Amino acid sequence: MSSSSSTSVVSSFFASPHFLRRVLWADAASGVGTALLHWELADVLAPVLGLPVSLLQWSGLALVGFVLFISWIASRRTIPAGLVWVLIAANTVWVLGCVGLLASSLVAPTTLGIAFLIVQAVAVGVLAELEWIGVRKIQPAHAW
């Protein structure tokens, strides 16, 4: 694929009227995967990651509600921009939580646990950024 054709593919992806909906479904799918990891494998992951079982289980449970909320928003005929901003805020809180855990003495993550938290922070941050790009496309421009 040439440089110009790959650029047009990326441009058309961002320009698609379905861009935000696709990002929301991607967020929901990644949330399901993370919820299952946290909830179902907490006992196995906790010693490997150096994170408390309860932290993994509670975050997994919280993600179930979050995934249901995202799925409901993504399934609407018209995506409610205000609720997408709530999702962006929640994703930002998740990123800050991961960074906060790394910066605090509340947990003692292993090297793998540090990588796990960094990957989560980056992935969720990217999703929040893509949702921000998408929600700005569906909102009318304000003349400030």
Secondary structure, DSSP 8 states (H G I E B T S, - for coil): --HHHHHHHHHHHHH-TTHHHHHHHHHHHHHHHHHHHHHHTHHHHHHHHT--HHHHHHHHHHHHHHHHHHHHHHTSSS--HHHHHHHHHHHHHHHHHHHHHHHSSS----HHHHHHHHHHHHHHHHHHHHHHHHHHHHS-----
